Amino acid sequence: MEIIHSARPLYAMAVSAVAVVLIGFSYERPNLREFWTILAAVVKFAIVMSMVPAVLDGKTIEYSLVTILPGLEIGFKVDPMGILFAATASFLWILTSFYSIGYMRTLKEHAQTRYFMCFAATMTATIGAAFAANMFTLFLFYEAITLCTFPLVGHKETPEARAGARKYIVYLLGTSLAFQLFAIFLTYNAAGTLEFSSQGILAGTASKTMLTVIFVLFIAGIAKAGIMPFHNWLPAAMVAPTPVSALLHAVAVVKTGVFSILRVLFFVFGTDLLVDLDIGTAAAYFVSFTIIMASFVALTKDNLKARLAYSTVSQLSYIVLGALLLTPSSAVGGIVHIANHAFSKITLFFCAGHIYAAAHKTNISQLGGIARRMPWTMAAFFIASLSMIGVPPVAGFVSKWYLAVGSVEALNYPVLVVLLASTMLNAAYFLPITYKAFFEREKEDEYHHGEEVREIPIMAIPLVLTAVGSVIIGLYPDYFIALAREVIR
């Protein structure tokens, strides 16, 4: 594999880091502040996409920043899995930026400069995590994402927001420092390096018992993946403004969690070692429990964002499940679901936020007939719901198809049953929302004083685009499938 030494990964990070400063200096000029936000998002995406042809050509782009100890450095590497994550996140940041402007201005939110600064800082850390060349670098940016998003979770500064932010930071920092950092130390002690390798770095370095302990510590320490029982931070974070929820659930935080687990499974352990340890099946059943239980909890939630939150907990485990089944098809399904879930789930959160901004409604029971007033929003919601369920030709079908094929390849029929059952549960908690919006009548007292409810273009356009994106990915998934196959080649 040809290696290209280039600072472009660093430039992709630096764009939004510079934007943090420019946004801060523009606090008295909102239009200029938001111009820097959009410009940084577009430039970042352009830099990321400029690296795609080389990666698809089988090359990797590397850049070493500083070496701390032998085998321990802050370095960056652009490979197929990293570019898939970075391209998805940077593109969706553009749309989220436009959406955020409409949301923050419509609701006249306070501290908007701090909000956009933290948003840009989070995207700096996200790209750093995507392009991390080793577990040490990934850990640093994993923690940076937590710290950058903490003010966003508590943005409203209400007692509820502060409580949610405290739970957020305790869960994510606590598990990371207690378990993940310990796992990284044990890995370095055993292997003498933390550099990612396509064959893994731990084979033959320690006893099976020690390697199993390291595996469990990593899974427990990466709480951003939302695997039960370390998932409660995610519903608690719903006190944040909806664009933040979209960032947490679709782009940065949870995707960094599952991305980190995939890095550990494929590039720290390696599939051969996982087969030898014979822990993949047990772990697959563990995450299958999360898939089913989170779906049942989602069924009980009337608050729209809460239902979407538990849906995220369930859907994230599809990604981890795909890796743990240890077959080529399941791995492709899990990796591709990073992008598929991102487009679909951000659409759903955009819709929830748009409904709140335009109609001041947060509960599903309040949505009777709202599609007559917000047709584009609810149409987009329906399309994204179909993707989450796994209905062709929307993106989620591609993921679930590969996961189902992978479970058959692994002769793991209980997991196939889990996939089918979760699909039915997805339909049970999503489709009634669409039915209520389109086919039920509004209650007479739903809108007071002749309140006019209509869609806000700067918020409606991004959610329509992400919904269309879900359909396009479902119809033409070759780009993401090609990158996923490069990862497992």
N, C-alpha and C positions, 0 to 999 in steps of 0.2 A: 504493500500500500504506500503510495507516494505521499510524502509529508511536505506541506507548504508552510513556511514560517512567515507569519504575517500578524500585524497588530490589529487587524480588522475586528476580531472579537472584543478587544479592548475599546475600540472606537464605538462599537455598537452599545457598549455599556456607558461610555463617557457622554454620549449625546444626552441622555436623560439626566445624568449627574450634573452636567452644565445647566440643563434646563431648571433644575432645582434652584440654583443660584439666581438665574434670570427671572424666574417666577417670583422669588422672594423680593427682588429689587423692584418688581412691577406691581407691588401690592396696592398702590394707589391708582393703578390704571388697569382695570379688569380686562379690557379688550386686548391690551398688550400681553398681559399675564396669560390669557387663554391662547393668544397667538403662539407664544413660546411652547405651550403644552402641545398644540397641534403640530407645530413645526418639528419638535423633538420626536414625536410619535412617527411622523412620516419619514424623517431622516433615519431613524432607528430601523424601521421596516426596510428601507431601501438598502441599508448596509447589510442587514441580515440576508436579504434576498440575493445580494451580490455574491454571497458565498455558496448558494445552493448549487449552481452548476458544477463547481469543483467537487462538492460532496457527492452528488449524483454520479460523477465520473469516477468515484472510488477513491478520492483523495481526502486527506484530513488537513485541517488548518490548525497550527499550533502556535502558542505564544507563552513564553515563560516570563513571569513578572519578577519573582524573587524566590530564591532557595533558602529555606530556613535551616534544614538539616538534610543529610543525604536521604533521598526518598520522600522528603517532606517539603513541598513548595507550593506557592500560589501560582498556578498556571492554568491556561485555557486551551481547550481543544474543541474544534468544530467537527462533529461527526454526524452520522444520519439521525440518531436519536436527539441529539442536542439541537440540530437545525430544525427538526420537526417541531419541537417544543418552542424554540425561539421564534420561528416564523409564525406559528399560531398565536403566540402571546403578543408579539409586536404588531401583527395586523389587527387583532382585536383591541389593542390599546388605542389605535386610531379611532375606531368606532366608539369605544367607551369614553374617549375624551370629548367627542362631540355630544354624546348622550349626557355626560356629566355637566357640561355647560348648560344644557337645557334644564336638567334636573335642579342644579344648584340655583340657577336664576329664577326658575318658576316658583320654587319654594322659599326663595330669599334666605337661603341657609347662611349661617354666620361662618366666620373663619374660613372663607373660601380659598384664600391664599395658602393657608396651612394645608388645606385639603389637597390642592393641586401639587404642592411641593411634596407631600407624602406620597401621592400617586406616582409622581415621576421618580422618586427615590425607590419606590417598590419595584418599578420596572427596571431600574438599574440593577437591583439585586436579583431580579428574576432572570435577566439575560446572563448575569454572572453565574447563576446556578445552572442554567442551560448549557453554558460553554465550559463549565468546570472540568479540568483535566484529571482531577483526583478527588478523593473523598474529603481531604482537608479543605480544599477550596470550596467544594460543594457545601460543607458544613458551615463555613464562614458566611456564605451568601444565604444559606437556609436560615441562619439566625438573623441576618440582616433583614430578610423579608418580614420576620416576626416583629422586629423592632420598628420597621417602617410602617407596618400596617396597624400597629397598636393604637396610634393616635386616630387612625381612620375608624377603627371599631368604636372608640369612645367619642367620636366626633360631636355627637349631640350634647354631650356633657350633662346629661340628666342622670339621676341616681341609677336608673336602669342601664344606661349606656356605660357608666363607670363600672357597674357590677359585671356586665358582659365583657368589657375590656379586661377586667381583672381575671376573670375565668379564662379568657383567651390567652393572656400572657402566662398564667400559671400552668395551664395545660401544655402549651407549646414549648415554652422555655424549660419547664420542669421535666418533661419527658425527654427532651433533647439533651439536657445536661446530665440527667440521671442515667439514661440508657444509651443514647446514640453516641455521646462523647466517649463513654466507656467502651463501646463496641469499636470505635475508631482507634482508641488506644490499644486494645487487644489485637486488632488487625495489623497495626503498624508493628507491634511487638512480635507478632507471628511471621509476617511477610517481609518486614523491613522496608516496605514501601506502601504508599496509598494510591499510586497511579492506577487509573483504570486500564484494564486489559480485556480484550475480547474473549480471552480464555479464562479470565479470573486470575486472582493473585493469591488465593488461600489454599489451593490444592497442595496437599502434602506438607503443609506448614505446621499443623497441630493435630491433636487427637480429634476423633469424631465428636466426642463430648464437648470439647472446647469450641469446635466449629459450630456445633448446634447452639451453644450458649451465645456465641457471637451473632448468629442468625436471629435468635429470639430478641436479643438486645437491640438490634437494628430495627426489627419490625415494631417493637414497643416504643423505640425512641423517635420514630418518624411519625408523630401524631398528626401531622398535616394531611396524611393519607386518609384520616377519618375512620380507621378500622376500630370497631368496638373492642374494648370498652373506652378507648381514648378518643371518642368522637364528640363529647358534650360541648367542647369549645365551639363547634361549628354552629349548632343552633343558637348558642349564646351570642355569637357574633352577628346575629340577625338584627340586633339593635342599631347597627350601622346604617347609613344612607344606602339606598338600593344600588347605586353604582359601585359602592364599596362591596356590597354583597356579591355583585356580579364579578368584581375583581377577585374576591376571596374564593368563590365557588367555581369559576370558569377559567380564569386566566392564570393567576399567580400562585396563590397560597396552596390550595389543594392539589393543583397540578404539580407544583414543586414537590409536594409530599409523595405522590405516586411516582413521579419521575425519579425521585431519590431512591425509592424502593426498587424500581427497575434497574437503576444504576448498580445498586448493591447486588441484586440477583444475577444480572448478566455480566457485570464487569468487576465485581469484587469476588463473588463466589464462582460464577460460571455455571453453565447448565450441567456439565459433566460432574462437577462436585456435588451439585444439588441432587442429581440422580444417585450418586454414590452415598450421600447422607440419608437419602430416603425420607426427607422431611417435606417435600413439595406437596404430597397428597394431604398430609395432616394440616398443613398451612392453608391449602386450597379449601378444605372443609371449614376451616376457621373463618376465612373471609366470606365463604358462602353463607355462613350464619349472619354476618353483617348485611349481606345483600337482602336476605329475606326479612330479618327483623326490622331493619330500617324502613323497608317497604311497608310493613305492617304499621309502624309508628306513623309514617306519612299519611296513611289512610285515616288516622284519627285527628289530624290537624285541620282546623278551619282557617287559621291564618295562612295566607297564600305563601308568604316567604318561609314560614316554618315548614310547610309541606315540601317546598322546593329544597329546603335545607336537608331534610331527611332523605329526599330523593337523591341528593348529591352524595350523602353518606353511602347509600346503596350503590349508586352508579360508579363511584370511585373504585369499589372493590372488584368491579369487572376488569379493570386494568390490571390490578394485582393478580387476580385469578388467572388471567391469560398468561402471565409470566410463570405462575406456579404450576400450571399444567404441564409445562416443559415439552410442548410440541410446537413445531413450526407454525401451524395455523393458529393455535391459541395465542402464541406470542405476537403474531401479526395483529390479531384481533385486539389484544390488550394495548399494544402501542398505538394503533390507529384510533382507538377510543379516546386517547388523549386529545386529539383534534376534534373528533366527532362530538364528544361530550362538551368540549369547550364552546363550539358554535351553538349547539342546541341549548345548553344550560344558560349561557349568557343571554340568549334570546328570551328565555323564560323569565329571567330576573329583570331584563329590560322591560318586559311587558308588565311585570308586577310593579316596578317603579313608575312606569308611565300611568298605570291605572291610579296609583296613589297620588301622583302629581296632578292629574287631570280631574279625578273624581273623588279623591280623598278616601278611597276604600282599601282596606287591607285584608278583609275576610272573604273567603270563597262564598259564604252564605249571602254576601251583599252584591254578588255579581250578576244577579238575574237580569237578563236583557241588555247587559252593558255592551254587547257586540253591535247593537243598533247605533250606539253613540261612538264606539271605538272599533270599527270593523277591521281596520288594518292591524291593530294591536292584537285582537283576538284571533285573527286569521294566522298571524305569525305565531301566536301562542299554540294554536292547534298544530301547525306544522312542526314546531319544536317538540311538542308532546308526542307526535308520531315518531319522531326520531328517538326519543327516550324509550318509547315502547319497543321500537325496532321494526317499524312497518316500512316496507320498500315503497318508494325509492329514496327515502330520506336516510341521512348519514348513519344513524344508529343501527340500521339493518345490517350494514357492512360489518360493523364490530361484532354484533351478536351472531352473525352467520359464521365468521371465522372462529369465534369462541365455541360455538356449538360443534363445528367440525373438529376443532381441537380437542374437545372433550371426548368425542368419538374416537379420534386417533389415540388418545390416552387410555381408551377403554374405561373411562371414568363416567359411567352412566348416571350416578347420583348427581354429579355436577350438571349434566345435561338436564336433569329434572329441575335442578335449582334455576337454571337459565329459563326454562319454560315457565316455571311457577312465578319467577320474578317478572317476566314479561306480562303475565296476566295481572299481577299486582300493579305494575306500572300503568296498565290500561285502567285498572279500577280506581286509581287515585288521580289520573290525569283527565280522562275522558268526561267525567261528570262536570268538570270545570267548564269545558267547551260547551257541553250540553246546556248548562245553566246560562251561560253567556249568550248563546244564540237562540235558544228555544223557550226559555222561561220568560215570564213578563216581569217588568220592573214593579217593585212595590210602590204604592202611591206616595209613601212618605220618604222614598229613597233620596230624592233631591229636593232641597228646601229652597223656598224663595225664588223659584224659577231658575235655579242654578243651571248654567249652561256647561255641559261637559262635551269637550271636543278634543281631538288629538292634537298634540303639540308637534309640529313638523320636525324640529331639531331632535326630538326624542323618538318620534315614530320612524324616521328614515333609518337610523342605525339598526333598530330591531327588525325592520323588514329586510335589510341587507343581510343580517346574520341568519335570518330564517331562510332566505334564498340561498345563502352559502351552505346551509345544511342540506338543501336539496341538491345543489351542484356537487357537493362532496359525495352524496349518495349515488348520483348518476355517474360521476367521473372520479372514482376514488384512487385512480392509478398512482397519482403523485405520492400520497401518503402511504399506500401499500408498498411502493418502490422503496421509500425510505425505511419502512418497517422491515422489509426483507434484507436491506443492507445491514440493519442492526444485528440480525440473527445469522447473517451469512458466515 
